[in-house]
Amino acid sequence: MKKVLLTTTALVMTAGVAAAEVSLSGTAGVSSTKVGAAAARVTSGVDLNMAVSATAGNGMTMSATVDLGEGELIDYNDDFAVDAQYSNPTDSAAAAAPSVGSSTSPAITLGYNGITVVVDAGGVDDVYDDGQHDDVSVAMDLAGLSTTITMDTDASDSHGSYSVGYTVGDLTATLTGSTDTGTTARADGTTNDHSGSKIALAYAMGDLSLNASTDDGGDENSTHTAGFSYAMDSITVAYTIKNDREEGWKVYDTSVSYSAGALTASYATDEAGVSKVIAEYDMGGGATLFASSKSTKGTNNFQTLGMNFKF
């Protein structure tokens, strides 16, 4: 009888393993980077992502990703910074400067009948406020509407967000907002409601794309934007201007990019005199040679040259 039970248990465990999928991906890189007035230094690092997934008998899918890393990788085309990679988020260095969602609990994704639920304490991006992070998100399509709701479960700081998007032909409309019930006292004695909302429109006309948005800013500082992007063969030009109650129509972002074959290069600047130059060359086989710099009114803030390998 014991042999029968052991054999049955082994078969169940084997079946469970066979139904699951495990995949590895990541990035390894080397670079020479100069930040501000500090001397340039050589860095190397690896970011390894292990994804596991399985499908339950009722069709529900479950997946999780474990992020491991060592050394340092360069964020050369977004934040222009040196990003430390940690295999153990409880390391003293990581604890001194923890990253969002760096707890030991991995993000769990559940999918069923077109509904996707992500559970990641402090690691779910708020769809309205980039500075906020939530614990749970629910995404689904309802009658052509793509809907996402995020929630923070901390009773002492309850907030969340929502996004509803709809596409008709070449026009896409998106409504995003915050469910934050908090308020802030103004100098005049009134209070500011944090539950803001934003409406964004995007329209594509061949090589020309137009966009506009209006954001009430939680009844604090409303902003309005308008912009375009135009592609001319291998060159793309983009421009966005923003109006707010404090600055007026003085805030802008403009960029020009070039892409031909394995080479991609771009230049961007804004009203504050911040200039960003990025160049990438695809060497094939997952290898990319990169160089970038960021400066403010002629003063160098960041310069890097390196190579990444994606696997």
C-alpha positions in Angstrom: 0.0 0.0 0.0 2.9 2.4 0.8 4.4 1.7 -2.6 1.1 2.5 -4.3 0.8 5.8 -2.4 4.4 6.7 -3.1 4.0 6.0 -6.8 0.8 8.0 -7.0 2.4 10.9 -5.2 5.4 10.8 -7.6 3.1 10.8 -10.6 1.1 13.8 -9.3 4.4 15.8 -8.6 5.7 14.9 -12.1 2.5 16.0 -13.7 2.7 19.3 -11.9 6.2 19.9 -13.1 5.4 18.9 -16.7 2.5 21.4 -16.7 4.7 24.3 -15.6 7.0 26.3 -17.8 10.3 28.0 -16.7 12.3 30.5 -18.8 15.3 32.6 -18.3 16.1 36.0 -19.8 18.2 39.0 -18.9 20.9 41.5 -19.7 24.7 41.5 -19.1 26.8 44.6 -19.8 30.0 46.5 -19.4 30.6 50.2 -19.7 32.7 53.2 -18.9 30.6 55.9 -17.2 31.1 59.4 -15.9 28.5 61.0 -13.6 28.8 64.7 -12.9 32.2 65.9 -11.9 33.4 62.4 -10.7 36.0 60.6 -12.7 34.9 58.0 -15.2 34.8 54.4 -14.0 34.3 51.0 -15.5 31.2 49.0 -14.5 29.9 45.6 -15.2 26.7 43.8 -14.2 24.0 41.2 -15.0 20.3 41.3 -14.5 18.7 37.8 -14.6 14.9 37.2 -14.8 13.5 33.7 -14.2 9.8 33.4 -15.2 7.7 30.5 -14.1 4.1 29.9 -15.3 1.4 27.2 -15.1 -2.2 26.6 -16.2 -4.8 25.3 -13.8 -7.4 22.8 -14.8 -10.1 25.5 -15.1 -8.0 27.5 -17.6 -6.6 30.0 -15.1 -3.0 31.0 -15.8 -0.5 31.8 -13.1 3.0 33.3 -13.5 5.7 34.9 -11.5 9.1 36.4 -12.2 12.2 36.3 -9.9 14.7 39.2 -10.5 18.3 38.4 -9.7 21.4 40.5 -10.3 25.0 41.4 -9.6 27.1 44.4 -10.2 25.9 47.5 -12.0 24.1 48.2 -15.3 23.7 51.5 -17.1 20.3 53.1 -17.7 21.6 55.0 -20.7 18.4 56.0 -22.5 15.9 56.9 -19.8 17.0 57.9 -16.3 20.7 58.3 -17.3 22.0 56.6 -14.2 24.0 53.7 -12.8 21.6 51.0 -11.6 22.9 48.6 -8.9 21.7 45.0 -9.4 21.0 42.9 -6.2 20.5 39.2 -5.9 19.3 39.6 -2.4 17.2 42.8 -1.7 18.1 42.4 2.0 21.7 43.3 1.3 22.9 46.3 3.3 23.5 48.3 0.1 20.1 47.6 -1.2 18.5 48.3 2.2 20.1 51.7 2.2 18.6 52.6 -1.2 15.7 50.2 -1.8 14.1 50.1 -5.3 10.4 50.0 -5.8 9.0 46.5 -5.6 12.3 45.2 -4.3 10.8 43.1 -1.5 11.4 39.4 -1.3 7.9 38.7 -2.5 7.8 38.3 -6.3 5.0 39.7 -8.5 2.3 37.1 -9.2 0.1 37.4 -12.3 -3.2 35.6 -12.7 -5.2 35.4 -15.9 -8.7 34.1 -16.5 -11.3 34.9 -19.3 -9.6 38.1 -20.4 -9.0 39.4 -16.9 -5.4 39.9 -15.7 -4.6 40.4 -12.0 -1.2 41.4 -10.8 -0.2 41.2 -7.1 3.0 42.9 -6.2 3.3 44.8 -2.9 4.6 48.3 -3.6 5.6 47.3 -7.2 2.5 48.0 -9.3 2.7 51.2 -11.3 -0.1 53.8 -10.6 -1.6 54.6 -14.0 -2.3 58.2 -13.1 0.6 59.3 -10.9 4.2 58.1 -11.8 5.2 58.9 -8.2 2.7 56.5 -6.7 3.0 52.7 -6.5 0.2 50.3 -5.6 -0.2 46.6 -4.6 -2.8 45.2 -6.9 -3.9 45.8 -10.5 -6.8 44.4 -12.5 -6.9 44.8 -16.3 -9.7 43.7 -18.7 -11.5 44.6 -21.9 -15.2 45.5 -21.6 -17.1 46.2 -24.8 -14.1 47.5 -26.6 -12.9 49.5 -23.6 -9.4 48.6 -22.2 -9.7 49.1 -18.5 -7.1 49.0 -15.7 -7.7 49.5 -12.0 -4.9 49.7 -9.4 -5.2 49.6 -5.6 -3.0 50.2 -2.6 -4.0 48.0 0.4 -2.2 50.0 3.1 -4.9 51.3 5.4 -2.7 54.3 6.5 -2.1 55.5 2.9 -5.1 54.2 0.9 -5.0 55.2 -2.8 -5.4 53.8 -6.3 -5.9 54.7 -9.9 -7.9 53.8 -13.0 -7.5 53.9 -16.8 -10.1 53.5 -19.5 -9.1 53.6 -23.2 -11.1 53.3 -26.4 -9.9 53.2 -30.0 -12.0 54.2 -33.0 -10.2 53.9 -36.3 -7.0 56.1 -36.0 -8.3 57.9 -32.9 -7.5 56.7 -29.4 -9.0 58.3 -26.3 -7.8 57.5 -22.7 -9.2 58.6 -19.4 -6.9 58.1 -16.3 -7.5 59.2 -12.8 -6.7 58.7 -9.1 -8.9 57.4 -6.3 -6.7 59.0 -3.7 -9.0 60.4 -1.0 -6.3 62.5 0.6 -6.2 66.3 0.8 -3.5 69.0 1.3 -4.1 72.3 3.1 -3.4 75.4 0.9 -1.9 78.6 2.2 -5.3 80.3 1.9 -6.9 77.8 4.2 -8.7 75.8 1.5 -7.8 72.1 0.8 -6.6 70.5 -2.4 -8.3 67.2 -3.5 -5.7 64.6 -4.6 -8.2 62.6 -6.8 -7.2 64.1 -10.1 -8.1 62.9 -13.7 -6.6 63.2 -17.1 -8.0 62.9 -20.7 -5.6 62.1 -23.5 -6.3 61.9 -27.3 -4.0 60.5 -30.0 -4.7 60.6 -33.7 -2.5 58.9 -36.4 -2.6 60.2 -40.0 0.0 58.2 -41.9 3.4 59.4 -41.0 2.0 62.2 -38.8 0.7 61.6 -35.3 -1.1 64.2 -33.2 -1.6 64.1 -29.4 -3.3 66.3 -26.8 -4.2 66.0 -23.1 -5.8 67.9 -20.3 -5.1 67.1 -16.6 -6.8 68.8 -13.7 -3.9 67.8 -11.4 -6.0 66.9 -8.5 -7.4 70.5 -8.3 -3.9 71.8 -7.7 -2.2 72.8 -10.9 -4.0 71.8 -14.1 -2.0 71.2 -17.2 -2.7 71.0 -20.9 -0.4 69.5 -23.6 -0.3 69.4 -27.4 2.2 67.8 -29.7 3.0 65.9 -32.8 5.4 63.3 -34.2 6.3 63.2 -37.9 8.3 60.4 -39.6 10.3 61.2 -42.8 11.9 58.0 -44.0 14.7 57.3 -41.5 14.2 60.6 -39.6 11.5 61.3 -37.0 10.8 64.7 -35.5 8.6 65.2 -32.3 7.5 68.2 -30.4 5.3 68.6 -27.3 4.4 71.9 -25.5 2.7 72.1 -22.1 0.7 74.8 -20.4 0.1 75.0 -16.7 -1.2 77.6 -14.3 2.2 78.6 -13.1 4.4 78.6 -16.2 2.0 79.2 -19.1 3.0 77.8 -22.5 6.7 77.7 -21.7 7.4 74.1 -21.0 8.3 72.0 -24.1 10.1 68.8 -25.2 11.6 68.5 -28.7 13.5 65.6 -30.3 14.9 64.3 -33.6 15.8 60.7 -34.2 17.5 58.8 -36.9 17.2 55.0 -37.6 18.9 53.2 -40.5 19.9 49.6 -40.5 21.6 48.7 -37.3 22.1 52.3 -36.2 19.7 54.4 -34.1 20.5 57.9 -32.8 18.5 60.7 -31.2 18.8 64.2 -29.8 16.3 65.7 -27.4 16.2 69.0 -25.5 13.7 71.0 -23.4 13.0 74.5 -22.0 15.4 74.0 -19.1 18.3 73.5 -21.4 18.6 69.7 -20.7 20.0 67.9 -23.7 20.2 64.2 -24.3 22.1 62.4 -27.0 21.7 58.6 -27.5 23.3 56.3 -30.0 22.8 52.5 -30.4 24.3 50.0 -32.8 22.8 46.5 -33.1 25.7 44.1 -33.4 23.4 41.1 -33.8 23.0 38.1 -31.6 21.6 40.2 -28.8 24.6 42.5 -28.5 24.2 46.3 -28.6 26.9 48.9 -28.5 25.7 52.2 -26.9 26.8 55.7 -26.1 24.8 58.5 -24.5 25.2 61.8 -22.7 23.0 64.2 -20.7 23.9 67.8 -20.1 22.3 70.9 -18.7 23.1 74.2 -20.4 26.4 72.9 -21.6 27.4 71.3 -18.3 27.9 67.5 -18.5 25.8 65.5 -16.1 26.2 62.0 -17.5 28.3 60.3 -20.1 28.6 56.6 -20.9 30.0 54.1 -23.5 29.4 50.4 -23.3 27.9 47.2 -24.6 24.9 45.1 -23.5 24.1 41.5 -24.2 20.5 40.3 -24.0 19.7 36.7 -23.6 
